[in-house]
Amino acid sequence: MLRLDHLILRVADPTTSAEFYQRTLGLIAERGESPFLALRLSEDCVIDLLPQAPHDPAHLALHTDRARFEAVRATLRALGIAHGGGPFVRDGRVAAQYGARGWADALYFHDSDGHNIEVRTYEPC
């Protein structure tokens, strides 16, 4: 089986992006031997932040447990970040969407560069 090791996300300013992901998702930025500022997703996967204005917005779908999902939702509300239950909807709701492991509650929002971020949980309410 193949698994994702890292991906490169074009961002206007890696520090600004890292701060955004820290505030909204609790991701920690790190700089090891890589030339990139990286966001740690898990012990074996990072997002490398390439300092280059994005040409096209990316879509990143991340899954987590129910507690963290609800914490992200509350954080988005507290920060006034528009979010919603579909890729093009920002109505403050959560909706069931299909993904790699089947149906899950999902919410979507844009990061500081306009990338469409999806956070989902497969755990029931």
Jmol script that loads the backbone (N, CA, C; Angstrom):
load data "model"
ATOM      1  N   MET A   1       0.833  -1.184   0.000  1.00  0.00           N
ATOM      2  CA  MET A   1       0.000   0.000   0.000  1.00  0.00           C
ATOM      3  C   MET A   1       0.875   1.245   0.000  1.00  0.00           C
ATOM      4  N   LEU A   2       0.491   2.226  -0.789  1.00  0.00           N
ATOM      5  CA  LEU A   2       1.150   3.524  -0.783  1.00  0.00           C
ATOM      6  C   LEU A   2       0.459   4.439   0.212  1.00  0.00           C
ATOM      7  N   ARG A   3       1.245   5.284   0.855  1.00  0.00           N
ATOM      8  CA  ARG A   3       0.680   6.273   1.784  1.00  0.00           C
ATOM      9  C   ARG A   3       1.315   7.614   1.487  1.00  0.00           C
ATOM     10  N   LEU A   4       0.600   8.667   1.765  1.00  0.00           N
ATOM     11  CA  LEU A   4       1.101  10.014   1.536  1.00  0.00           C
ATOM     12  C   LEU A   4       2.191  10.342   2.546  1.00  0.00           C
ATOM     13  N   ASP A   5       3.336  10.814   2.057  1.00  0.00           N
ATOM     14  CA  ASP A   5       4.463  11.207   2.897  1.00  0.00           C
ATOM     15  C   ASP A   5       4.422  12.717   3.159  1.00  0.00           C
ATOM     16  N   HIS A   6       4.289  13.477   2.086  1.00  0.00           N
ATOM     17  CA  HIS A   6       4.186  14.933   2.216  1.00  0.00           C
ATOM     18  C   HIS A   6       3.528  15.488   0.963  1.00  0.00           C
ATOM     19  N   LEU A   7       3.061  16.694   1.075  1.00  0.00           N
ATOM     20  CA  LEU A   7       2.604  17.409  -0.107  1.00  0.00           C
ATOM     21  C   LEU A   7       3.107  18.824  -0.005  1.00  0.00           C
ATOM     22  N   ILE A   8       3.187  19.494  -1.142  1.00  0.00           N
ATOM     23  CA  ILE A   8       3.665  20.864  -1.184  1.00  0.00           C
ATOM     24  C   ILE A   8       2.483  21.770  -1.494  1.00  0.00           C
ATOM     25  N   LEU A   9       2.300  22.779  -0.658  1.00  0.00           N
ATOM     26  CA  LEU A   9       1.212  23.725  -0.813  1.00  0.00           C
ATOM     27  C   LEU A   9       1.818  25.102  -1.076  1.00  0.00           C
ATOM     28  N   ARG A  10       1.451  25.680  -2.220  1.00  0.00           N
ATOM     29  CA  ARG A  10       1.929  27.033  -2.539  1.00  0.00           C
ATOM     30  C   ARG A  10       1.168  28.052  -1.693  1.00  0.00           C
ATOM     31  N   VAL A  11       1.911  28.919  -1.034  1.00  0.00           N
ATOM     32  CA  VAL A  11       1.309  29.949  -0.179  1.00  0.00           C
ATOM     33  C   VAL A  11       2.064  31.263  -0.377  1.00  0.00           C
ATOM     34  N   ALA A  12       1.350  32.368  -0.230  1.00  0.00           N
ATOM     35  CA  ALA A  12       1.981  33.681  -0.404  1.00  0.00           C
ATOM     36  C   ALA A  12       3.056  33.921   0.655  1.00  0.00           C
ATOM     37  N   ASP A  13       2.761  33.525   1.897  1.00  0.00           N
ATOM     38  CA  ASP A  13       3.702  33.736   2.999  1.00  0.00           C
ATOM     39  C   ASP A  13       3.626  32.550   3.955  1.00  0.00           C
ATOM     40  N   PRO A  14       4.651  31.718   3.992  1.00  0.00           N
ATOM     41  CA  PRO A  14       4.616  30.536   4.852  1.00  0.00           C
ATOM     42  C   PRO A  14       4.358  30.836   6.328  1.00  0.00           C
ATOM     43  N   THR A  15       4.905  31.922   6.849  1.00  0.00           N
ATOM     44  CA  THR A  15       4.696  32.239   8.258  1.00  0.00           C
ATOM     45  C   THR A  15       3.230  32.574   8.524  1.00  0.00           C
ATOM     46  N   THR A  16       2.624  33.378   7.657  1.00  0.00           N
ATOM     47  CA  THR A  16       1.206  33.715   7.791  1.00  0.00           C
ATOM     48  C   THR A  16       0.350  32.459   7.700  1.00  0.00           C
ATOM     49  N   SER A  17       0.662  31.591   6.750  1.00  0.00           N
ATOM     50  CA  SER A  17      -0.093  30.345   6.596  1.00  0.00           C
ATOM     51  C   SER A  17       0.066  29.445   7.810  1.00  0.00           C
ATOM     52  N   ALA A  18       1.283  29.325   8.303  1.00  0.00           N
ATOM     53  CA  ALA A  18       1.528  28.482   9.477  1.00  0.00           C
ATOM     54  C   ALA A  18       0.733  29.002  10.675  1.00  0.00           C
ATOM     55  N   GLU A  19       0.693  30.309  10.852  1.00  0.00           N
ATOM     56  CA  GLU A  19      -0.084  30.888  11.953  1.00  0.00           C
ATOM     57  C   GLU A  19      -1.572  30.613  11.782  1.00  0.00           C
ATOM     58  N   PHE A  20      -2.074  30.693  10.552  1.00  0.00           N
ATOM     59  CA  PHE A  20      -3.480  30.410  10.285  1.00  0.00           C
ATOM     60  C   PHE A  20      -3.814  28.964  10.652  1.00  0.00           C
ATOM     61  N   TYR A  21      -2.987  28.019  10.205  1.00  0.00           N
ATOM     62  CA  TYR A  21      -3.243  26.606  10.485  1.00  0.00           C
ATOM     63  C   TYR A  21      -3.059  26.276  11.968  1.00  0.00           C
ATOM     64  N   GLN A  22      -2.190  27.004  12.637  1.00  0.00           N
ATOM     65  CA  GLN A  22      -2.030  26.833  14.086  1.00  0.00           C
ATOM     66  C   GLN A  22      -3.318  27.259  14.793  1.00  0.00           C
ATOM     67  N   ARG A  23      -3.835  28.445  14.428  1.00  0.00           N
ATOM     68  CA  ARG A  23      -5.054  28.969  15.065  1.00  0.00           C
ATOM     69  C   ARG A  23      -6.276  28.117  14.765  1.00  0.00           C
ATOM     70  N   THR A  24      -6.445  27.687  13.531  1.00  0.00           N
ATOM     71  CA  THR A  24      -7.681  27.005  13.143  1.00  0.00           C
ATOM     72  C   THR A  24      -7.659  25.510  13.396  1.00  0.00           C
ATOM     73  N   LEU A  25      -6.533  24.858  13.145  1.00  0.00           N
ATOM     74  CA  LEU A  25      -6.475  23.398  13.240  1.00  0.00           C
ATOM     75  C   LEU A  25      -5.519  22.884  14.310  1.00  0.00           C
ATOM     76  N   GLY A  26      -4.762  23.777  14.918  1.00  0.00           N
ATOM     77  CA  GLY A  26      -3.813  23.346  15.936  1.00  0.00           C
ATOM     78  C   GLY A  26      -2.576  22.675  15.371  1.00  0.00           C
ATOM     79  N   LEU A  27      -2.307  22.856  14.060  1.00  0.00           N
ATOM     80  CA  LEU A  27      -1.120  22.249  13.463  1.00  0.00           C
ATOM     81  C   LEU A  27       0.127  23.014  13.896  1.00  0.00           C
ATOM     82  N   ILE A  28       1.193  22.283  14.078  1.00  0.00           N
ATOM     83  CA  ILE A  28       2.451  22.861  14.520  1.00  0.00           C
ATOM     84  C   ILE A  28       3.390  22.978  13.321  1.00  0.00           C
ATOM     85  N   ALA A  29       3.993  24.149  13.180  1.00  0.00           N
ATOM     86  CA  ALA A  29       4.974  24.364  12.120  1.00  0.00           C
ATOM     87  C   ALA A  29       6.344  23.921  12.615  1.00  0.00           C
ATOM     88  N   GLU A  30       7.095  23.353  11.708  1.00  0.00           N
ATOM     89  CA  GLU A  30       8.457  22.929  12.055  1.00  0.00           C
ATOM     90  C   GLU A  30       9.370  23.138  10.867  1.00  0.00           C
ATOM     91  N   ARG A  31      10.605  23.350  11.164  1.00  0.00           N
ATOM     92  CA  ARG A  31      11.616  23.475  10.113  1.00  0.00           C
ATOM     93  C   ARG A  31      12.763  22.558  10.519  1.00  0.00           C
ATOM     94  N   GLY A  32      12.903  21.487   9.795  1.00  0.00           N
ATOM     95  CA  GLY A  32      13.997  20.559  10.058  1.00  0.00           C
ATOM     96  C   GLY A  32      15.096  20.827   9.049  1.00  0.00           C
ATOM     97  N   GLU A  33      15.545  19.776   8.413  1.00  0.00           N
ATOM     98  CA  GLU A  33      16.566  19.922   7.381  1.00  0.00           C
ATOM     99  C   GLU A  33      15.959  20.325   6.046  1.00  0.00           C
ATOM    100  N   SER A  34      14.652  20.277   5.955  1.00  0.00           N
ATOM    101  CA  SER A  34      13.951  20.655   4.733  1.00  0.00           C
ATOM    102  C   SER A  34      14.094  22.150   4.497  1.00  0.00           C
ATOM    103  N   PRO A  35      14.090  22.564   3.236  1.00  0.00           N
ATOM    104  CA  PRO A  35      14.119  24.003   2.959  1.00  0.00           C
ATOM    105  C   PRO A  35      12.766  24.673   3.209  1.00  0.00           C
ATOM    106  N   PHE A  36      11.733  23.881   3.500  1.00  0.00           N
ATOM    107  CA  PHE A  36      10.385  24.396   3.681  1.00  0.00           C
ATOM    108  C   PHE A  36      10.010  24.510   5.155  1.00  0.00           C
ATOM    109  N   LEU A  37       9.151  25.468   5.447  1.00  0.00           N
ATOM    110  CA  LEU A  37       8.430  25.464   6.705  1.00  0.00           C
ATOM    111  C   LEU A  37       7.349  24.409   6.507  1.00  0.00           C
ATOM    112  N   ALA A  38       7.207  23.500   7.445  1.00  0.00           N
ATOM    113  CA  ALA A  38       6.295  22.366   7.270  1.00  0.00           C
ATOM    114  C   ALA A  38       5.267  22.341   8.391  1.00  0.00           C
ATOM    115  N   LEU A  39       4.073  21.880   8.043  1.00  0.00           N
ATOM    116  CA  LEU A  39       3.013  21.657   9.021  1.00  0.00           C
ATOM    117  C   LEU A  39       2.905  20.160   9.256  1.00  0.00           C
ATOM    118  N   ARG A  40       3.035  19.745  10.487  1.00  0.00           N
ATOM    119  CA  ARG A  40       2.994  18.323  10.825  1.00  0.00           C
ATOM    120  C   ARG A  40       1.546  17.880  10.925  1.00  0.00           C
ATOM    121  N   LEU A  41       1.138  16.896  10.053  1.00  0.00           N
ATOM    122  CA  LEU A  41      -0.196  16.308  10.113  1.00  0.00           C
ATOM    123  C   LEU A  41      -0.216  15.072  10.996  1.00  0.00           C
ATOM    124  N   SER A  42       0.844  14.294  10.923  1.00  0.00           N
ATOM    125  CA  SER A  42       0.968  13.072  11.717  1.00  0.00           C
ATOM    126  C   SER A  42       2.459  12.765  11.820  1.00  0.00           C
ATOM    127  N   GLU A  43       2.788  11.690  12.507  1.00  0.00           N
ATOM    128  CA  GLU A  43       4.218  11.376  12.644  1.00  0.00           C
ATOM    129  C   GLU A  43       4.868  11.055  11.314  1.00  0.00           C
ATOM    130  N   ASP A  44       4.058  10.702  10.292  1.00  0.00           N
ATOM    131  CA  ASP A  44       4.640  10.333   9.010  1.00  0.00           C
ATOM    132  C   ASP A  44       4.107  11.134   7.820  1.00  0.00           C
ATOM    133  N   CYS A  45       3.568  12.339   8.079  1.00  0.00           N
ATOM    134  CA  CYS A  45       3.068  13.156   6.977  1.00  0.00           C
ATOM    135  C   CYS A  45       3.118  14.645   7.330  1.00  0.00           C
ATOM    136  N   VAL A  46       3.633  15.446   6.389  1.00  0.00           N
ATOM    137  CA  VAL A  46       3.692  16.897   6.559  1.00  0.00           C
ATOM    138  C   VAL A  46       3.182  17.595   5.302  1.00  0.00           C
ATOM    139  N   ILE A  47       2.799  18.866   5.497  1.00  0.00           N
ATOM    140  CA  ILE A  47       2.506  19.763   4.384  1.00  0.00           C
ATOM    141  C   ILE A  47       3.659  20.755   4.335  1.00  0.00           C
ATOM    142  N   ASP A  48       4.417  20.755   3.232  1.00  0.00           N
ATOM    143  CA  ASP A  48       5.495  21.719   3.046  1.00  0.00           C
ATOM    144  C   ASP A  48       4.907  22.994   2.450  1.00  0.00           C
ATOM    145  N   LEU A  49       5.224  24.130   3.037  1.00  0.00           N
ATOM    146  CA  LEU A  49       4.699  25.415   2.579  1.00  0.00           C
ATOM    147  C   LEU A  49       5.710  26.074   1.648  1.00  0.00           C
ATOM    148  N   LEU A  50       5.400  26.089   0.362  1.00  0.00           N
ATOM    149  CA  LEU A  50       6.267  26.671  -0.654  1.00  0.00           C
ATOM    150  C   LEU A  50       5.936  28.154  -0.798  1.00  0.00           C
ATOM    151  N   PRO A  51       6.912  29.036  -0.578  1.00  0.00           N
ATOM    152  CA  PRO A  51       6.639  30.466  -0.675  1.00  0.00           C
ATOM    153  C   PRO A  51       6.499  30.915  -2.127  1.00  0.00           C
ATOM    154  N   GLN A  52       5.328  30.689  -2.665  1.00  0.00           N
ATOM    155  CA  GLN A  52       5.023  31.042  -4.050  1.00  0.00           C
ATOM    156  C   GLN A  52       3.511  31.234  -4.139  1.00  0.00           C
ATOM    157  N   ALA A  53       3.093  32.387  -4.596  1.00  0.00           N
ATOM    158  CA  ALA A  53       1.653  32.652  -4.677  1.00  0.00           C
ATOM    159  C   ALA A  53       0.966  31.536  -5.450  1.00  0.00           C
ATOM    160  N   PRO A  54      -0.137  31.000  -4.906  1.00  0.00           N
ATOM    161  CA  PRO A  54      -0.815  29.895  -5.584  1.00  0.00           C
ATOM    162  C   PRO A  54      -1.460  30.348  -6.890  1.00  0.00           C
ATOM    163  N   HIS A  55      -1.347  29.493  -7.909  1.00  0.00           N
ATOM    164  CA  HIS A  55      -1.981  29.757  -9.205  1.00  0.00           C
ATOM    165  C   HIS A  55      -3.433  29.323  -9.164  1.00  0.00           C
ATOM    166  N   ASP A  56      -3.665  28.171  -8.608  1.00  0.00           N
ATOM    167  CA  ASP A  56      -5.008  27.609  -8.474  1.00  0.00           C
ATOM    168  C   ASP A  56      -5.176  27.160  -7.033  1.00  0.00           C
ATOM    169  N   PRO A  57      -6.345  27.384  -6.448  1.00  0.00           N
ATOM    170  CA  PRO A  57      -6.536  26.914  -5.079  1.00  0.00           C
ATOM    171  C   PRO A  57      -6.568  25.385  -5.015  1.00  0.00           C
ATOM    172  N   ALA A  58      -5.988  24.858  -3.975  1.00  0.00           N
ATOM    173  CA  ALA A  58      -5.992  23.409  -3.737  1.00  0.00           C
ATOM    174  C   ALA A  58      -7.158  23.052  -2.823  1.00  0.00           C
ATOM    175  N   HIS A  59      -7.484  21.776  -2.802  1.00  0.00           N
ATOM    176  CA  HIS A  59      -8.480  21.260  -1.858  1.00  0.00           C
ATOM    177  C   HIS A  59      -7.773  20.233  -0.991  1.00  0.00           C
ATOM    178  N   LEU A  60      -7.768  20.468   0.316  1.00  0.00           N
ATOM    179  CA  LEU A  60      -7.180  19.526   1.262  1.00  0.00           C
ATOM    180  C   LEU A  60      -8.292  18.986   2.144  1.00  0.00           C
ATOM    181  N   ALA A  61      -8.453  17.685   2.186  1.00  0.00           N
ATOM    182  CA  ALA A  61      -9.457  17.045   3.034  1.00  0.00           C
ATOM    183  C   ALA A  61      -8.735  16.298   4.150  1.00  0.00           C
ATOM    184  N   LEU A  62      -9.015  16.691   5.370  1.00  0.00           N
ATOM    185  CA  LEU A  62      -8.366  16.120   6.550  1.00  0.00           C
ATOM    186  C   LEU A  62      -9.416  15.459   7.423  1.00  0.00           C
ATOM    187  N   HIS A  63      -9.088  14.314   8.013  1.00  0.00           N
ATOM    188  CA  HIS A  63     -10.048  13.690   8.929  1.00  0.00           C
ATOM    189  C   HIS A  63      -9.488  13.651  10.337  1.00  0.00           C
ATOM    190  N   THR A  64     -10.415  13.675  11.297  1.00  0.00           N
ATOM    191  CA  THR A  64     -10.033  13.704  12.704  1.00  0.00           C
ATOM    192  C   THR A  64     -11.126  13.035  13.528  1.00  0.00           C
ATOM    193  N   ASP A  65     -10.932  12.992  14.817  1.00  0.00           N
ATOM    194  CA  ASP A  65     -11.965  12.430  15.688  1.00  0.00           C
ATOM    195  C   ASP A  65     -13.065  13.463  15.933  1.00  0.00           C
ATOM    196  N   ARG A  66     -14.163  13.031  16.515  1.00  0.00           N
ATOM    197  CA  ARG A  66     -15.320  13.902  16.732  1.00  0.00           C
ATOM    198  C   ARG A  66     -14.975  15.101  17.614  1.00  0.00           C
ATOM    199  N   ALA A  67     -14.229  14.883  18.687  1.00  0.00           N
ATOM    200  CA  ALA A  67     -13.915  15.977  19.611  1.00  0.00           C
ATOM    201  C   ALA A  67     -13.121  17.078  18.915  1.00  0.00           C
ATOM    202  N   ARG A  68     -12.117  16.700  18.157  1.00  0.00           N
ATOM    203  CA  ARG A  68     -11.315  17.722  17.461  1.00  0.00           C
ATOM    204  C   ARG A  68     -12.130  18.387  16.354  1.00  0.00           C
ATOM    205  N   PHE A  69     -12.984  17.624  15.675  1.00  0.00           N
ATOM    206  CA  PHE A  69     -13.867  18.186  14.653  1.00  0.00           C
ATOM    207  C   PHE A  69     -14.717  19.304  15.259  1.00  0.00           C
ATOM    208  N   GLU A  70     -15.333  19.019  16.397  1.00  0.00           N
ATOM    209  CA  GLU A  70     -16.187  20.018  17.049  1.00  0.00           C
ATOM    210  C   GLU A  70     -15.362  21.205  17.548  1.00  0.00           C
ATOM    211  N   ALA A  71     -14.133  20.948  17.983  1.00  0.00           N
ATOM    212  CA  ALA A  71     -13.251  22.028  18.427  1.00  0.00           C
ATOM    213  C   ALA A  71     -12.884  22.939  17.246  1.00  0.00           C
ATOM    214  N   VAL A  72     -12.612  22.349  16.088  1.00  0.00           N
ATOM    215  CA  VAL A  72     -12.309  23.146  14.892  1.00  0.00           C
ATOM    216  C   VAL A  72     -13.522  23.993  14.525  1.00  0.00           C
ATOM    217  N   ARG A  73     -14.680  23.400  14.551  1.00  0.00           N
ATOM    218  CA  ARG A  73     -15.910  24.135  14.232  1.00  0.00           C
ATOM    219  C   ARG A  73     -16.100  25.325  15.190  1.00  0.00           C
ATOM    220  N   ALA A  74     -15.908  25.090  16.458  1.00  0.00           N
ATOM    221  CA  ALA A  74     -16.040  26.166  17.445  1.00  0.00           C
ATOM    222  C   ALA A  74     -14.987  27.255  17.217  1.00  0.00           C
ATOM    223  N   THR A  75     -13.779  26.862  16.870  1.00  0.00           N
ATOM    224  CA  THR A  75     -12.710  27.824  16.602  1.00  0.00           C
ATOM    225  C   THR A  75     -13.045  28.681  15.395  1.00  0.00           C
ATOM    226  N   LEU A  76     -13.539  28.054  14.334  1.00  0.00           N
ATOM    227  CA  LEU A  76     -13.909  28.822  13.141  1.00  0.00           C
ATOM    228  C   LEU A  76     -14.981  29.845  13.473  1.00  0.00           C
ATOM    229  N   ARG A  77     -15.970  29.424  14.258  1.00  0.00           N
ATOM    230  CA  ARG A  77     -17.024  30.362  14.683  1.00  0.00           C
ATOM    231  C   ARG A  77     -16.429  31.511  15.502  1.00  0.00           C
ATOM    232  N   ALA A  78     -15.596  31.172  16.463  1.00  0.00           N
ATOM    233  CA  ALA A  78     -15.011  32.189  17.344  1.00  0.00           C
ATOM    234  C   ALA A  78     -14.143  33.182  16.567  1.00  0.00           C
ATOM    235  N   LEU A  79     -13.451  32.703  15.536  1.00  0.00           N
ATOM    236  CA  LEU A  79     -12.591  33.568  14.735  1.00  0.00           C
ATOM    237  C   LEU A  79     -13.352  34.286  13.626  1.00  0.00           C
ATOM    238  N   GLY A  80     -14.633  33.954  13.461  1.00  0.00           N
ATOM    239  CA  GLY A  80     -15.431  34.583  12.414  1.00  0.00           C
ATOM    240  C   GLY A  80     -15.055  34.130  11.013  1.00  0.00           C
ATOM    241  N   ILE A  81     -14.547  32.899  10.893  1.00  0.00           N
ATOM    242  CA  ILE A  81     -14.159  32.367   9.584  1.00  0.00           C
ATOM    243  C   ILE A  81     -15.360  31.648   8.984  1.00  0.00           C
ATOM    244  N   ALA A  82     -15.779  32.102   7.813  1.00  0.00           N
ATOM    245  CA  ALA A  82     -16.926  31.506   7.137  1.00  0.00           C
ATOM    246  C   ALA A  82     -16.643  30.046   6.825  1.00  0.00           C
ATOM    247  N   HIS A  83     -17.622  29.197   7.107  1.00  0.00           N
ATOM    248  CA  HIS A  83     -17.476  27.769   6.862  1.00  0.00           C
ATOM    249  C   HIS A  83     -18.856  27.181   6.580  1.00  0.00           C
ATOM    250  N   GLY A  84     -18.859  25.984   6.033  1.00  0.00           N
ATOM    251  CA  GLY A  84     -20.134  25.339   5.747  1.00  0.00           C
ATOM    252  C   GLY A  84     -19.952  23.870   5.412  1.00  0.00           C
ATOM    253  N   GLY A  85     -21.082  23.226   5.093  1.00  0.00           N
ATOM    254  CA  GLY A  85     -21.096  21.786   4.898  1.00  0.00           C
ATOM    255  C   GLY A  85     -20.808  21.318   3.490  1.00  0.00           C
ATOM    256  N   GLY A  86     -20.390  22.197   2.595  1.00  0.00           N
ATOM    257  CA  GLY A  86     -20.074  21.796   1.229  1.00  0.00           C
ATOM    258  C   GLY A  86     -18.916  22.616   0.697  1.00  0.00           C
ATOM    259  N   PRO A  87     -18.276  22.137  -0.365  1.00  0.00           N
ATOM    260  CA  PRO A  87     -17.100  22.823  -0.893  1.00  0.00           C
ATOM    261  C   PRO A  87     -17.352  24.270  -1.316  1.00  0.00           C
ATOM    262  N   PHE A  88     -18.591  24.579  -1.685  1.00  0.00           N
ATOM    263  CA  PHE A  88     -18.907  25.925  -2.159  1.00  0.00           C
ATOM    264  C   PHE A  88     -19.958  26.601  -1.291  1.00  0.00           C
ATOM    265  N   VAL A  89     -20.159  26.078  -0.078  1.00  0.00           N
ATOM    266  CA  VAL A  89     -21.184  26.584   0.829  1.00  0.00           C
ATOM    267  C   VAL A  89     -20.508  27.102   2.097  1.00  0.00           C
ATOM    268  N   ARG A  90     -20.916  28.277   2.528  1.00  0.00           N
ATOM    269  CA  ARG A  90     -20.380  28.852   3.764  1.00  0.00           C
ATOM    270  C   ARG A  90     -21.559  29.313   4.621  1.00  0.00           C
ATOM    271  N   ASP A  91     -22.397  28.348   5.032  1.00  0.00           N
ATOM    272  CA  ASP A  91     -23.610  28.659   5.781  1.00  0.00           C
ATOM    273  C   ASP A  91     -23.512  28.308   7.259  1.00  0.00           C
ATOM    274  N   GLY A  92     -22.303  27.947   7.741  1.00  0.00           N
ATOM    275  CA  GLY A  92     -22.112  27.623   9.148  1.00  0.00           C
ATOM    276  C   GLY A  92     -22.550  26.228   9.540  1.00  0.00           C
ATOM    277  N   ARG A  93     -23.008  25.450   8.584  1.00  0.00           N
ATOM    278  CA  ARG A  93     -23.507  24.103   8.892  1.00  0.00           C
ATOM    279  C   ARG A  93     -22.463  23.035   8.615  1.00  0.00           C
ATOM    280  N   VAL A  94     -22.789  21.841   9.059  1.00  0.00           N
ATOM    281  CA  VAL A  94     -22.023  20.627   8.775  1.00  0.00           C
ATOM    282  C   VAL A  94     -22.920  19.760   7.902  1.00  0.00           C
ATOM    283  N   ALA A  95     -22.332  19.031   6.964  1.00  0.00           N
ATOM    284  CA  ALA A  95     -23.128  18.147   6.114  1.00  0.00           C
ATOM    285  C   ALA A  95     -22.378  16.842   5.881  1.00  0.00           C
ATOM    286  N   ALA A  96     -23.134  15.800   5.580  1.00  0.00           N
ATOM    287  CA  ALA A  96     -22.522  14.507   5.252  1.00  0.00           C
ATOM    288  C   ALA A  96     -21.946  14.581   3.843  1.00  0.00           C
ATOM    289  N   GLN A  97     -20.701  14.189   3.714  1.00  0.00           N
ATOM    290  CA  GLN A  97     -20.017  14.158   2.418  1.00  0.00           C
ATOM    291  C   GLN A  97     -19.297  12.824   2.299  1.00  0.00           C
ATOM    292  N   TYR A  98     -19.132  12.360   1.072  1.00  0.00           N
ATOM    293  CA  TYR A  98     -18.478  11.083   0.830  1.00  0.00           C
ATOM    294  C   TYR A  98     -16.975  11.284   0.669  1.00  0.00           C
ATOM    295  N   GLY A  99     -16.183  10.399   1.266  1.00  0.00           N
ATOM    296  CA  GLY A  99     -14.724  10.491   1.178  1.00  0.00           C
ATOM    297  C   GLY A  99     -14.091   9.120   1.091  1.00  0.00           C
ATOM    298  N   ALA A 100     -12.828   9.045   1.373  1.00  0.00           N
ATOM    299  CA  ALA A 100     -12.040   7.818   1.210  1.00  0.00           C
ATOM    300  C   ALA A 100     -12.556   6.654   2.053  1.00  0.00           C
ATOM    301  N   ARG A 101     -13.173   6.949   3.192  1.00  0.00           N
ATOM    302  CA  ARG A 101     -13.663   5.893   4.079  1.00  0.00           C
ATOM    303  C   ARG A 101     -15.184   5.861   4.147  1.00  0.00           C
ATOM    304  N   GLY A 102     -15.847   6.538   3.211  1.00  0.00           N
ATOM    305  CA  GLY A 102     -17.307   6.541   3.185  1.00  0.00           C
ATOM    306  C   GLY A 102     -17.866   7.883   3.603  1.00  0.00           C
ATOM    307  N   TRP A 103     -19.097   7.871   4.092  1.00  0.00           N
ATOM    308  CA  TRP A 103     -19.792   9.088   4.487  1.00  0.00           C
ATOM    309  C   TRP A 103     -19.270   9.593   5.820  1.00  0.00           C
ATOM    310  N   ALA A 104     -19.181  10.924   5.933  1.00  0.00           N
ATOM    311  CA  ALA A 104     -18.675  11.542   7.158  1.00  0.00           C
ATOM    312  C   ALA A 104     -19.245  12.946   7.281  1.00  0.00           C
ATOM    313  N   ASP A 105     -19.344  13.436   8.503  1.00  0.00           N
ATOM    314  CA  ASP A 105     -19.671  14.841   8.708  1.00  0.00           C
ATOM    315  C   ASP A 105     -18.471  15.666   8.258  1.00  0.00           C
ATOM    316  N   ALA A 106     -18.748  16.731   7.506  1.00  0.00           N
ATOM    317  CA  ALA A 106     -17.663  17.551   6.972  1.00  0.00           C
ATOM    318  C   ALA A 106     -18.003  19.023   7.090  1.00  0.00           C
ATOM    319  N   LEU A 107     -16.953  19.820   7.200  1.00  0.00           N
ATOM    320  CA  LEU A 107     -17.100  21.269   7.100  1.00  0.00           C
ATOM    321  C   LEU A 107     -15.947  21.794   6.253  1.00  0.00           C
ATOM    322  N   TYR A 108     -16.202  22.890   5.583  1.00  0.00           N
ATOM    323  CA  TYR A 108     -15.262  23.470   4.630  1.00  0.00           C
ATOM    324  C   TYR A 108     -15.044  24.939   4.954  1.00  0.00           C
ATOM    325  N   PHE A 109     -13.825  25.413   4.703  1.00  0.00           N
ATOM    326  CA  PHE A 109     -13.496  26.831   4.851  1.00  0.00           C
ATOM    327  C   PHE A 109     -12.281  27.134   3.989  1.00  0.00           C
ATOM    328  N   HIS A 110     -12.005  28.399   3.783  1.00  0.00           N
ATOM    329  CA  HIS A 110     -10.828  28.803   3.010  1.00  0.00           C
ATOM    330  C   HIS A 110      -9.707  29.217   3.947  1.00  0.00           C
ATOM    331  N   ASP A 111      -8.482  28.871   3.558  1.00  0.00           N
ATOM    332  CA  ASP A 111      -7.340  29.339   4.338  1.00  0.00           C
ATOM    333  C   ASP A 111      -6.957  30.746   3.875  1.00  0.00           C
ATOM    334  N   SER A 112      -5.863  31.252   4.370  1.00  0.00           N
ATOM    335  CA  SER A 112      -5.446  32.623   4.078  1.00  0.00           C
ATOM    336  C   SER A 112      -5.027  32.831   2.623  1.00  0.00           C
ATOM    337  N   ASP A 113      -4.838  31.752   1.859  1.00  0.00           N
ATOM    338  CA  ASP A 113      -4.502  31.848   0.436  1.00  0.00           C
ATOM    339  C   ASP A 113      -5.650  31.433  -0.476  1.00  0.00           C
ATOM    340  N   GLY A 114      -6.814  31.161   0.100  1.00  0.00           N
ATOM    341  CA  GLY A 114      -7.961  30.767  -0.712  1.00  0.00           C
ATOM    342  C   GLY A 114      -8.047  29.281  -0.997  1.00  0.00           C
ATOM    343  N   HIS A 115      -7.166  28.477  -0.391  1.00  0.00           N
ATOM    344  CA  HIS A 115      -7.267  27.026  -0.540  1.00  0.00           C
ATOM    345  C   HIS A 115      -8.522  26.549   0.194  1.00  0.00           C
ATOM    346  N   ASN A 116      -9.205  25.576  -0.378  1.00  0.00           N
ATOM    347  CA  ASN A 116     -10.444  25.052   0.193  1.00  0.00           C
ATOM    348  C   ASN A 116     -10.091  23.898   1.138  1.00  0.00           C
ATOM    349  N   ILE A 117     -10.292  24.105   2.419  1.00  0.00           N
ATOM    350  CA  ILE A 117      -9.924  23.121   3.439  1.00  0.00           C
ATOM    351  C   ILE A 117     -11.188  22.408   3.915  1.00  0.00           C
ATOM    352  N   GLU A 118     -11.116  21.103   3.948  1.00  0.00           N
ATOM    353  CA  GLU A 118     -12.217  20.271   4.447  1.00  0.00           C
ATOM    354  C   GLU A 118     -11.725  19.543   5.689  1.00  0.00           C
ATOM    355  N   VAL A 119     -12.527  19.581   6.729  1.00  0.00           N
ATOM    356  CA  VAL A 119     -12.257  18.788   7.930  1.00  0.00           C
ATOM    357  C   VAL A 119     -13.452  17.877   8.098  1.00  0.00           C
ATOM    358  N   ARG A 120     -13.194  16.589   8.301  1.00  0.00           N
ATOM    359  CA  ARG A 120     -14.275  15.603   8.392  1.00  0.00           C
ATOM    360  C   ARG A 120     -14.043  14.655   9.547  1.00  0.00           C
ATOM    361  N   THR A 121     -15.119  14.086  10.032  1.00  0.00           N
ATOM    362  CA  THR A 121     -15.023  13.038  11.042  1.00  0.00           C
ATOM    363  C   THR A 121     -15.944  11.894  10.663  1.00  0.00           C
ATOM    364  N   TYR A 122     -15.435  10.701  10.797  1.00  0.00           N
ATOM    365  CA  TYR A 122     -16.203   9.493  10.523  1.00  0.00           C
ATOM    366  C   TYR A 122     -16.921   8.996  11.794  1.00  0.00           C
ATOM    367  N   GLU A 123     -16.608   9.626  12.926  1.00  0.00           N
ATOM    368  CA  GLU A 123     -17.232   9.224  14.190  1.00  0.00           C
ATOM    369  C   GLU A 123     -18.633   9.816  14.292  1.00  0.00           C
ATOM    370  N   PRO A 124     -19.595   9.038  14.756  1.00  0.00           N
ATOM    371  CA  PRO A 124     -20.958   9.571  14.896  1.00  0.00           C
ATOM    372  C   PRO A 124     -21.047  10.602  16.013  1.00  0.00           C
ATOM    373  N   CYS A 125     -22.117  11.380  15.992  1.00  0.00           N
ATOM    374  CA  CYS A 125     -22.358  12.375  17.059  1.00  0.00           C
ATOM    375  C   CYS A 125     -22.591  11.680  18.381  1.00  0.00           C
TER     376      CYS A 125
END
end "model"
wireframe off; spacefill off
backbone 0.3
color backbone group
